[in-house]
Amino acid sequence: MPRFNLQTIESAPEKSRATLRALEERFGFLPNVMATMANNPVLLNGFAATFGSFHGGSLDEIEKQVLLLTNAVTIKCPWTVAAHSTFAIEDGIAESEVQAIRDGRLPRDRKYAALSALTKALIEKRGNVSDADIHAFTSAGYSQAQILEVVTGVGISTMAATTTNMAGTPIEERFQPQAWAAAA
């Protein structure tokens, strides 16, 4: 049962409404995580600003979904796993690669594996990654500066996952085919 109301543009606090309108326009619908975040304009507006910055970065759409899905699985968030599995498949990631990440394994693609491994290491090691972790990422073709872009992606995804886990945000029908439960 949700702990917070799912806000609409009309019911949300005034300072959340413009952001909700922009997000609804971007997605074509209002995702429940954002409807939950809208209960507090500080969270929603901070998330949206960082989300926009991240999505304007150098990682392509598939790389972003690899990162976001890896983060979702590592944090064990059913809502973000379902949403990012759906978006990853829609963006053209092979379902076998999506399933590997959902199962806690690395994708077969070398570059995506390096991105997924660094993302997981940043979360599990709380940022205290090793030189070997960084070398594995950069030797796969990423720049050292892109590590900081990965940190940004981890940050926005952590905001979404923490919100939905804490709030009990329901998974939309659109994402239900990709529903997920953490392994025991």
GROMACS elastic network, one bead per residue, 0.5 to 0.9 nm:
[ bonds ]
;  ai    aj funct       b0    kb
    1   167     6  0.85421   500
    1   168     6  0.60642   500
    1   169     6  0.78048   500
    1   170     6  0.77751   500
    2     5     6  0.71027   500
    2     6     6  0.83846   500
    2   167     6  0.57318   500
    2   169     6  0.53909   500
    2   170     6  0.68043   500
    3   166     6  0.79559   500
    3   168     6  0.60862   500
    3   169     6  0.77051   500
    4     7     6  0.86921   500
    4    36     6  0.63276   500
    4    37     6  0.89293   500
    4    39     6  0.75498   500
    4   167     6  0.60214   500
    4   168     6  0.79831   500
    4   169     6  0.78340   500
    5    35     6  0.78440   500
    5    36     6  0.64192   500
    5    39     6  0.74300   500
    6    11     6  0.89723   500
    6    12     6  0.87414   500
    6    32     6  0.65323   500
    6    33     6  0.83028   500
    6    34     6  0.83280   500
    6    36     6  0.50148   500
    6    37     6  0.84407   500
    6    38     6  0.79597   500
    6    39     6  0.79685   500
    6   169     6  0.81460   500
    7    10     6  0.78060   500
    7    11     6  0.56258   500
    7    12     6  0.51446   500
    7    13     6  0.85908   500
    7    32     6  0.84822   500
    7    34     6  0.83333   500
    7    36     6  0.63125   500
    7    37     6  0.83593   500
    7    38     6  0.61950   500
    7    39     6  0.67305   500
    8    11     6  0.51179   500
    8    12     6  0.57416   500
    8    17     6  0.82699   500
    8    20     6  0.78816   500
    8    30     6  0.81019   500
    8    35     6  0.64132   500
    8    38     6  0.82964   500
    9    12     6  0.55441   500
    9    13     6  0.85096   500
    9    14     6  0.87670   500
    9    16     6  0.78334   500
    9    17     6  0.52434   500
    9    18     6  0.80452   500
    9    19     6  0.89509   500
    9    20     6  0.60526   500
    9    21     6  0.66553   500
    9    35     6  0.85144   500
    9    38     6  0.88078   500
   10    13     6  0.84114   500
   10    14     6  0.86536   500
   10    17     6  0.73886   500
   11    14     6  0.85378   500
   11    17     6  0.85639   500
   12    15     6  0.80353   500
   12    16     6  0.60831   500
   12    17     6  0.61442   500
   12    20     6  0.85502   500
   12    35     6  0.82248   500
   12    38     6  0.61065   500
   12    39     6  0.64312   500
   12    40     6  0.87172   500
   12    41     6  0.88519   500
   13    16     6  0.54465   500
   13    17     6  0.66992   500
   13    38     6  0.72304   500
   13    39     6  0.67544   500
   13    40     6  0.75415   500
   13    41     6  0.71762   500
   14    17     6  0.54514   500
   14    18     6  0.80168   500
   14    41     6  0.83810   500
   15    18     6  0.71025   500
   15    19     6  0.80252   500
   15    38     6  0.87784   500
   15    40     6  0.85864   500
   15    41     6  0.56680   500
   15    42     6  0.86039   500
   15    45     6  0.84792   500
   16    19     6  0.55760   500
   16    20     6  0.61736   500
   16    21     6  0.88053   500
   16    37     6  0.88298   500
   16    38     6  0.55591   500
   16    39     6  0.77616   500
   16    40     6  0.73611   500
   16    42     6  0.83960   500
   16    44     6  0.67864   500
   16    45     6  0.70386   500
   17    20     6  0.50322   500
   17    21     6  0.61744   500
   17    22     6  0.86903   500
   17    38     6  0.79502   500
   17    41     6  0.86785   500
   18    21     6  0.51127   500
   18    22     6  0.63250   500
   18    23     6  0.86927   500
   19    22     6  0.51094   500
   19    23     6  0.61337   500
   19    24     6  0.85217   500
   19    38     6  0.86369   500
   19    41     6  0.87577   500
   19    44     6  0.75003   500
   19    45     6  0.65344   500
   19    48     6  0.71831   500
   20    23     6  0.50600   500
   20    24     6  0.59704   500
   20    25     6  0.84554   500
   20    30     6  0.73844   500
   20    34     6  0.74168   500
   20    35     6  0.77220   500
   20    38     6  0.74216   500
   20    44     6  0.83579   500
   21    24     6  0.51827   500
   21    25     6  0.61818   500
   21    26     6  0.86729   500
   21    30     6  0.84835   500
   22    25     6  0.51250   500
   22    26     6  0.62113   500
   22    27     6  0.87700   500
   23    27     6  0.61522   500
   23    28     6  0.81073   500
   23    29     6  0.79226   500
   23    30     6  0.67161   500
   23    31     6  0.84750   500
   23    34     6  0.80854   500
   23    48     6  0.78698   500
   24    27     6  0.53191   500
   24    28     6  0.54018   500
   24    31     6  0.77746   500
   25    28     6  0.52197   500
   25    29     6  0.70394   500
   25    30     6  0.82923   500
   26    29     6  0.79814   500
   27    30     6  0.68514   500
   27    31     6  0.78422   500
   30    33     6  0.84250   500
   30    34     6  0.68094   500
   30    35     6  0.67006   500
   31    34     6  0.55371   500
   31    35     6  0.64064   500
   31    36     6  0.87922   500
   31   171     6  0.89958   500
   31   172     6  0.76493   500
   32    36     6  0.60319   500
   32    37     6  0.84989   500
   32   164     6  0.86095   500
   32   169     6  0.66319   500
   32   170     6  0.69964   500
   32   171     6  0.72609   500
   32   172     6  0.70169   500
   33    36     6  0.50782   500
   33    37     6  0.61521   500
   33    38     6  0.85984   500
   33    79     6  0.81406   500
   33    80     6  0.86481   500
   33   160     6  0.65070   500
   33   161     6  0.85568   500
   33   163     6  0.72634   500
   33   164     6  0.61542   500
   33   169     6  0.65754   500
   33   170     6  0.85156   500
   33   171     6  0.88715   500
   34    38     6  0.59777   500
   34    44     6  0.68020   500
   34    47     6  0.89181   500
   34    48     6  0.89416   500
   34   160     6  0.82147   500
   35    38     6  0.51912   500
   35    39     6  0.74275   500
   35    44     6  0.87864   500
   36    39     6  0.59455   500
   36    40     6  0.83835   500
   36    44     6  0.86380   500
   36   163     6  0.77050   500
   36   164     6  0.77526   500
   36   167     6  0.76250   500
   36   169     6  0.70357   500
   37    40     6  0.59240   500
   37    41     6  0.74130   500
   37    42     6  0.87690   500
   37    43     6  0.60628   500
   37    44     6  0.50350   500
   37    45     6  0.88157   500
   37    47     6  0.85794   500
   37   160     6  0.83523   500
   37   163     6  0.72025   500
   37   164     6  0.88389   500
   38    41     6  0.57452   500
   38    42     6  0.86316   500
   38    43     6  0.74670   500
   38    44     6  0.53961   500
   38    45     6  0.83773   500
   39    43     6  0.84080   500
   39    44     6  0.79779   500
   40    43     6  0.56101   500
   40    44     6  0.63603   500
   40    45     6  0.86068   500
   41    45     6  0.56397   500
   41    46     6  0.80187   500
   42    45     6  0.54962   500
   42    46     6  0.59207   500
   42    47     6  0.83936   500
   43    46     6  0.52329   500
   43    47     6  0.59617   500
   43    48     6  0.85029   500
   43   159     6  0.83833   500
   44    47     6  0.51534   500
   44    48     6  0.60662   500
   44    49     6  0.86363   500
   45    48     6  0.50528   500
   45    49     6  0.61176   500
   45    50     6  0.85944   500
   46    49     6  0.53301   500
   46    50     6  0.62929   500
   46    51     6  0.84442   500
   47    50     6  0.53076   500
   47    51     6  0.58538   500
   47    52     6  0.85438   500
   47   156     6  0.62914   500
   47   159     6  0.71681   500
   47   160     6  0.81483   500
   48    52     6  0.60802   500
   48    53     6  0.85843   500
   48   156     6  0.87394   500
   49    52     6  0.52561   500
   49    53     6  0.63429   500
   49    54     6  0.87217   500
   50    53     6  0.50327   500
   50    54     6  0.60659   500
   50    55     6  0.85240   500
   50   152     6  0.75207   500
   50   153     6  0.86297   500
   50   155     6  0.84950   500
   50   156     6  0.66354   500
   51    54     6  0.51547   500
   51    55     6  0.61114   500
   51    56     6  0.86035   500
   51   152     6  0.86194   500
   51   153     6  0.80184   500
   51   156     6  0.63396   500
   51   157     6  0.88964   500
   52    55     6  0.51917   500
   52    56     6  0.62435   500
   52    57     6  0.89114   500
   53    56     6  0.51570   500
   53    57     6  0.65898   500
   53   152     6  0.86543   500
   54    57     6  0.52832   500
   54    58     6  0.85256   500
   54    59     6  0.85986   500
   54    64     6  0.87006   500
   54   149     6  0.70871   500
   54   150     6  0.88223   500
   54   152     6  0.64766   500
   54   153     6  0.63363   500
   54   156     6  0.83341   500
   55    58     6  0.83167   500
   55    59     6  0.80703   500
   55    60     6  0.86782   500
   55    61     6  0.82265   500
   55    64     6  0.79838   500
   55   153     6  0.88662   500
   56    59     6  0.84811   500
   57    60     6  0.81171   500
   57   149     6  0.72760   500
   58   146     6  0.76816   500
   58   149     6  0.80466   500
   59    62     6  0.79909   500
   59    63     6  0.57017   500
   59    64     6  0.60865   500
   59   146     6  0.81235   500
   59   149     6  0.81320   500
   59   150     6  0.88423   500
   60    63     6  0.52812   500
   60    64     6  0.62270   500
   60    65     6  0.87884   500
   61    64     6  0.50806   500
   61    65     6  0.63027   500
   61    66     6  0.86947   500
   61    88     6  0.82891   500
   61    91     6  0.67748   500
   62    65     6  0.51448   500
   62    66     6  0.62015   500
   62    67     6  0.86629   500
   62    88     6  0.65601   500
   62    91     6  0.62589   500
   62    92     6  0.71861   500
   62    93     6  0.64201   500
   62   112     6  0.86938   500
   63    66     6  0.50272   500
   63    67     6  0.62255   500
   63    68     6  0.85788   500
   63   111     6  0.88361   500
   63   112     6  0.66814   500
   63   115     6  0.75598   500
   63   116     6  0.89100   500
   64    67     6  0.51495   500
   64    68     6  0.60495   500
   64    69     6  0.84409   500
   64    88     6  0.87044   500
   64   150     6  0.87144   500
   64   153     6  0.75828   500
   65    69     6  0.57307   500
   65    70     6  0.81532   500
   65    84     6  0.62847   500
   65    85     6  0.79456   500
   65    87     6  0.70832   500
   65    88     6  0.53428   500
   65    91     6  0.81921   500
   65    93     6  0.85404   500
   66    69     6  0.53344   500
   66    70     6  0.59842   500
   66    71     6  0.85325   500
   66    84     6  0.84742   500
   66    88     6  0.73316   500
   66    93     6  0.85623   500
   66    97     6  0.88447   500
   66    98     6  0.79104   500
   66   101     6  0.78749   500
   66   107     6  0.86505   500
   66   112     6  0.67254   500
   66   113     6  0.87013   500
   66   115     6  0.73984   500
   66   116     6  0.63166   500
   67    70     6  0.51902   500
   67    71     6  0.61699   500
   67    72     6  0.86520   500
   67   112     6  0.84926   500
   67   115     6  0.65911   500
   67   116     6  0.57972   500
   67   118     6  0.88890   500
   67   119     6  0.62119   500
   67   120     6  0.86333   500
   67   150     6  0.73990   500
   67   153     6  0.70036   500
   67   154     6  0.74707   500
   67   157     6  0.88497   500
   68    71     6  0.50965   500
   68    72     6  0.61576   500
   68    73     6  0.87451   500
   68    80     6  0.81265   500
   68    81     6  0.84437   500
   68    84     6  0.66086   500
   68   116     6  0.89816   500
   68   119     6  0.86052   500
   68   153     6  0.67695   500
   68   154     6  0.70621   500
   68   156     6  0.87317   500
   68   157     6  0.60335   500
   69    73     6  0.62214   500
   69    74     6  0.85122   500
   69    80     6  0.72758   500
   69    81     6  0.58679   500
   69    82     6  0.87528   500
   69    83     6  0.85356   500
   69    84     6  0.53468   500
   69    85     6  0.65572   500
   69    88     6  0.79982   500
   69    98     6  0.80606   500
   69   101     6  0.70827   500
   69   102     6  0.75723   500
   69   116     6  0.86785   500
   69   157     6  0.86941   500
   70    73     6  0.52765   500
   70    74     6  0.60720   500
   70    75     6  0.85807   500
   70    81     6  0.83780   500
   70   101     6  0.60641   500
   70   102     6  0.75655   500
   70   104     6  0.79286   500
   70   106     6  0.89546   500
   70   116     6  0.58877   500
   70   117     6  0.84075   500
   70   119     6  0.67642   500
   70   120     6  0.65408   500
   71    74     6  0.50884   500
   71    75     6  0.60886   500
   71    76     6  0.83409   500
   71    77     6  0.88017   500
   71    80     6  0.87136   500
   71    81     6  0.85788   500
   71   116     6  0.83509   500
   71   119     6  0.65776   500
   71   120     6  0.65143   500
   71   123     6  0.75325   500
   71   153     6  0.86286   500
   71   154     6  0.63819   500
   71   157     6  0.66013   500
   71   158     6  0.72593   500
   71   161     6  0.85250   500
   72    75     6  0.52959   500
   72    76     6  0.59302   500
   72    77     6  0.53956   500
   72    78     6  0.76290   500
   72    79     6  0.82938   500
   72    80     6  0.54241   500
   72    81     6  0.51864   500
   72    82     6  0.89025   500
   72    84     6  0.79124   500
   72   102     6  0.88037   500
   72   157     6  0.70389   500
   72   158     6  0.77226   500
   72   160     6  0.89407   500
   72   161     6  0.64938   500
   73    77     6  0.63347   500
   73    78     6  0.79792   500
   73    80     6  0.81496   500
   73    81     6  0.61198   500
   73   101     6  0.73851   500
   73   102     6  0.61315   500
   73   103     6  0.81814   500
   73   104     6  0.70034   500
   73   120     6  0.89738   500
   73   182     6  0.75783   500
   74    77     6  0.79957   500
   74   104     6  0.76851   500
   74   119     6  0.89367   500
   74   120     6  0.63861   500
   74   123     6  0.74301   500
   74   124     6  0.77924   500
   75   123     6  0.80709   500
   75   124     6  0.89968   500
   75   158     6  0.76688   500
   75   161     6  0.70929   500
   75   162     6  0.81668   500
   76    80     6  0.87045   500
   76    81     6  0.79065   500
   76   161     6  0.81360   500
   76   165     6  0.85068   500
   76   181     6  0.78406   500
   76   182     6  0.57606   500
   76   183     6  0.88425   500
   77    80     6  0.56271   500
   77    81     6  0.60746   500
   77    82     6  0.86154   500
   77   161     6  0.55607   500
   77   162     6  0.77769   500
   77   164     6  0.73998   500
   77   165     6  0.60500   500
   77   180     6  0.84785   500
   77   181     6  0.81244   500
   77   182     6  0.78024   500
   78    81     6  0.51554   500
   78    82     6  0.60806   500
   78    83     6  0.85691   500
   78   161     6  0.83398   500
   78   164     6  0.84109   500
   78   165     6  0.77610   500
   78   171     6  0.80412   500
   78   179     6  0.67303   500
   78   180     6  0.54264   500
   78   181     6  0.59637   500
   78   182     6  0.74702   500
   79    82     6  0.53053   500
   79    83     6  0.61721   500
   79    84     6  0.85734   500
   79   160     6  0.88618   500
   79   161     6  0.73171   500
   79   164     6  0.65497   500
   79   165     6  0.77535   500
   79   168     6  0.89210   500
   79   169     6  0.72445   500
   79   170     6  0.72075   500
   79   171     6  0.55868   500
   79   172     6  0.85968   500
   79   175     6  0.82891   500
   79   179     6  0.76380   500
   79   180     6  0.80799   500
   80    83     6  0.50003   500
   80    84     6  0.57990   500
   80    85     6  0.81171   500
   80   157     6  0.79395   500
   80   160     6  0.72047   500
   80   161     6  0.59690   500
   80   164     6  0.78721   500
   80   171     6  0.88190   500
   81    84     6  0.53430   500
   81    85     6  0.57962   500
   81    86     6  0.84146   500
   81   102     6  0.74823   500
   81   161     6  0.88451   500
   81   178     6  0.76584   500
   81   179     6  0.74075   500
   81   180     6  0.65975   500
   81   181     6  0.88387   500
   82    85     6  0.52447   500
   82    86     6  0.62329   500
   82    87     6  0.87313   500
   82   171     6  0.75643   500
   82   175     6  0.54535   500
   82   176     6  0.68686   500
   82   177     6  0.77783   500
   82   180     6  0.62369   500
   83    86     6  0.52131   500
   83    87     6  0.62333   500
   83    88     6  0.85583   500
   83   171     6  0.81271   500
   83   172     6  0.86313   500
   83   174     6  0.84707   500
   83   175     6  0.55324   500
   83   176     6  0.86358   500
   83   178     6  0.74474   500
   83   179     6  0.84468   500
   84    88     6  0.57491   500
   84    89     6  0.83991   500
   84   175     6  0.87401   500
   84   178     6  0.88225   500
   85    88     6  0.51119   500
   85    89     6  0.62463   500
   85    90     6  0.85757   500
   85    95     6  0.87289   500
   85    98     6  0.63709   500
   85    99     6  0.84333   500
   85   102     6  0.81107   500
   85   175     6  0.82385   500
   85   178     6  0.62422   500
   85   179     6  0.87812   500
   86    89     6  0.53768   500
   86    90     6  0.61982   500
   86    91     6  0.86195   500
   86   174     6  0.83023   500
   86   175     6  0.62068   500
   86   177     6  0.81585   500
   86   178     6  0.63593   500
   87    91     6  0.59936   500
   87    92     6  0.86755   500
   87    93     6  0.89985   500
   88    91     6  0.50330   500
   88    92     6  0.64170   500
   88    93     6  0.55153   500
   88    94     6  0.83542   500
   88    95     6  0.84827   500
   88    98     6  0.71216   500
   89    92     6  0.51589   500
   89    93     6  0.51227   500
   89    94     6  0.66556   500
   89    95     6  0.63446   500
   89    98     6  0.73907   500
   90    93     6  0.74811   500
   92    95     6  0.85429   500
   93    96     6  0.82929   500
   93    97     6  0.66665   500
   93    98     6  0.68191   500
   94    97     6  0.52996   500
   94    98     6  0.65156   500
   94    99     6  0.87194   500
   95    99     6  0.60275   500
   95   100     6  0.85317   500
   96    99     6  0.50059   500
   96   100     6  0.61361   500
   96   101     6  0.87886   500
   96   107     6  0.81692   500
   96   108     6  0.89264   500
   97   100     6  0.50564   500
   97   101     6  0.64665   500
   97   102     6  0.86686   500
   97   106     6  0.79693   500
   97   107     6  0.50456   500
   97   108     6  0.68646   500
   97   109     6  0.81689   500
   98   101     6  0.53397   500
   98   102     6  0.62089   500
   98   103     6  0.86543   500
   98   107     6  0.76328   500
   99   103     6  0.60501   500
   99   104     6  0.86300   500
   99   105     6  0.84503   500
   99   107     6  0.86394   500
  100   103     6  0.50846   500
  100   104     6  0.63666   500
  100   106     6  0.60716   500
  100   107     6  0.58097   500
  100   108     6  0.83456   500
  101   104     6  0.50162   500
  101   105     6  0.51585   500
  101   106     6  0.58436   500
  101   107     6  0.64038   500
  101   116     6  0.80165   500
  102   105     6  0.73824   500
  102   180     6  0.80532   500
  102   182     6  0.88787   500
  103   106     6  0.87570   500
  103   182     6  0.89043   500
  103   183     6  0.83445   500
  105   113     6  0.88469   500
  105   116     6  0.89968   500
  106   109     6  0.84657   500
  106   110     6  0.89851   500
  106   112     6  0.78849   500
  106   113     6  0.50883   500
  106   114     6  0.82157   500
  106   116     6  0.64976   500
  106   117     6  0.69430   500
  107   110     6  0.74636   500
  107   111     6  0.87546   500
  107   112     6  0.61420   500
  107   114     6  0.87848   500
  107   116     6  0.76411   500
  108   111     6  0.87386   500
  108   112     6  0.76186   500
  108   113     6  0.64888   500
  109   112     6  0.53861   500
  109   113     6  0.59378   500
  109   114     6  0.86708   500
  110   113     6  0.50539   500
  110   114     6  0.62735   500
  110   115     6  0.87678   500
  110   140     6  0.67742   500
  111   114     6  0.51925   500
  111   115     6  0.63689   500
  111   116     6  0.86509   500
  111   137     6  0.79301   500
  111   140     6  0.52703   500
  111   141     6  0.70542   500
  111   142     6  0.81848   500
  112   115     6  0.50425   500
  112   116     6  0.60053   500
  112   117     6  0.84276   500
  112   140     6  0.86777   500
  113   116     6  0.50592   500
  113   117     6  0.59345   500
  113   118     6  0.85247   500
  113   137     6  0.88415   500
  113   140     6  0.88225   500
  114   117     6  0.51064   500
  114   118     6  0.61498   500
  114   119     6  0.85361   500
  114   133     6  0.86881   500
  114   136     6  0.62357   500
  114   137     6  0.50393   500
  114   138     6  0.83510   500
  114   139     6  0.86426   500
  114   140     6  0.63807   500
  114   142     6  0.89465   500
  115   118     6  0.52793   500
  115   119     6  0.61255   500
  115   120     6  0.86406   500
  115   136     6  0.89764   500
  115   137     6  0.63381   500
  115   140     6  0.85401   500
  115   142     6  0.85768   500
  115   150     6  0.81598   500
  116   119     6  0.51086   500
  116   120     6  0.61676   500
  116   121     6  0.85352   500
  117   120     6  0.52177   500
  117   121     6  0.60543   500
  117   122     6  0.85956   500
  117   133     6  0.79128   500
  117   136     6  0.86449   500
  117   137     6  0.80693   500
  118   122     6  0.60354   500
  118   123     6  0.86567   500
  118   129     6  0.81391   500
  118   133     6  0.63114   500
  118   134     6  0.73479   500
  118   136     6  0.81372   500
  118   137     6  0.65743   500
  118   147     6  0.83395   500
  118   150     6  0.82195   500
  119   122     6  0.52533   500
  119   123     6  0.65173   500
  119   124     6  0.87453   500
  119   150     6  0.68013   500
  119   151     6  0.78977   500
  119   153     6  0.87652   500
  119   154     6  0.69991   500
  120   123     6  0.52832   500
  120   124     6  0.60270   500
  120   125     6  0.82522   500
  121   124     6  0.51403   500
  121   125     6  0.55249   500
  121   126     6  0.77176   500
  121   127     6  0.74699   500
  121   128     6  0.81815   500
  121   129     6  0.63403   500
  121   130     6  0.89717   500
  121   133     6  0.75301   500
  122   125     6  0.54357   500
  122   126     6  0.55210   500
  122   128     6  0.68296   500
  122   129     6  0.61680   500
  122   150     6  0.88899   500
  122   151     6  0.77022   500
  122   154     6  0.81227   500
  123   127     6  0.64763   500
  123   128     6  0.89510   500
  123   154     6  0.76776   500
  124   127     6  0.78249   500
  124   128     6  0.87525   500
  125   128     6  0.51477   500
  125   129     6  0.61781   500
  126   129     6  0.78664   500
  127   151     6  0.85706   500
  129   132     6  0.80606   500
  129   133     6  0.60065   500
  129   134     6  0.72496   500
  130   133     6  0.51052   500
  130   134     6  0.65349   500
  130   135     6  0.86251   500
  131   134     6  0.51255   500
  131   135     6  0.60066   500
  131   136     6  0.85562   500
  132   136     6  0.60411   500
  132   137     6  0.86005   500
  133   136     6  0.52909   500
  133   137     6  0.64920   500
  133   138     6  0.89111   500
  134   137     6  0.51686   500
  134   138     6  0.62380   500
  134   139     6  0.84545   500
  134   144     6  0.77716   500
  134   147     6  0.79225   500
  135   138     6  0.51470   500
  135   139     6  0.57354   500
  135   140     6  0.84138   500
  135   144     6  0.89218   500
  136   139     6  0.52905   500
  136   140     6  0.63883   500
  137   140     6  0.54365   500
  137   141     6  0.72453   500
  137   142     6  0.61684   500
  137   143     6  0.81207   500
  137   144     6  0.82716   500
  137   147     6  0.81296   500
  138   141     6  0.54212   500
  138   143     6  0.55486   500
  138   144     6  0.62417   500
  138   146     6  0.87890   500
  138   147     6  0.86306   500
  139   142     6  0.69409   500
  139   143     6  0.86411   500
  142   145     6  0.83070   500
  142   146     6  0.64489   500
  142   147     6  0.81079   500
  143   146     6  0.52705   500
  143   147     6  0.72696   500
  144   147     6  0.55651   500
  144   148     6  0.78223   500
  145   148     6  0.56930   500
  145   149     6  0.71333   500
  146   150     6  0.62956   500
  146   151     6  0.86311   500
  147   150     6  0.50234   500
  147   151     6  0.63916   500
  147   152     6  0.88322   500
  148   152     6  0.63991   500
  148   153     6  0.87816   500
  149   153     6  0.63846   500
  149   154     6  0.86694   500
  150   153     6  0.50070   500
  150   154     6  0.61331   500
  150   155     6  0.85007   500
  151   154     6  0.50557   500
  151   155     6  0.61256   500
  151   156     6  0.88617   500
  152   156     6  0.64147   500
  152   157     6  0.85847   500
  153   156     6  0.53722   500
  153   157     6  0.60505   500
  153   158     6  0.83286   500
  154   157     6  0.51949   500
  154   158     6  0.58419   500
  154   159     6  0.85382   500
  155   158     6  0.51122   500
  155   159     6  0.62697   500
  155   160     6  0.88218   500
  156   159     6  0.50667   500
  156   160     6  0.64118   500
  156   161     6  0.86637   500
  157   160     6  0.51107   500
  157   161     6  0.60129   500
  157   162     6  0.83742   500
  158   161     6  0.50225   500
  158   162     6  0.57411   500
  158   163     6  0.81923   500
  159   162     6  0.53767   500
  159   163     6  0.60711   500
  159   164     6  0.86695   500
  160   163     6  0.51839   500
  160   164     6  0.61814   500
  160   165     6  0.85151   500
  161   164     6  0.52806   500
  161   165     6  0.59377   500
  161   166     6  0.83671   500
  162   165     6  0.52327   500
  162   166     6  0.59437   500
  162   167     6  0.82699   500
  163   166     6  0.53053   500
  163   167     6  0.57988   500
  163   168     6  0.81831   500
  163   169     6  0.79090   500
  164   167     6  0.50740   500
  164   168     6  0.55539   500
  164   170     6  0.80235   500
  165   168     6  0.54785   500
  165   169     6  0.70179   500
  166   169     6  0.80270   500
  167   170     6  0.89217   500
  171   174     6  0.81723   500
  171   175     6  0.63953   500
  171   176     6  0.64927   500
  171   179     6  0.78291   500
  172   175     6  0.54529   500
  172   176     6  0.63429   500
  173   176     6  0.50156   500
  173   177     6  0.79124   500
  174   177     6  0.73383   500
  174   178     6  0.88101   500
  175   178     6  0.56199   500
  175   179     6  0.66785   500
  176   180     6  0.87428   500
  181   184     6  0.88297   500
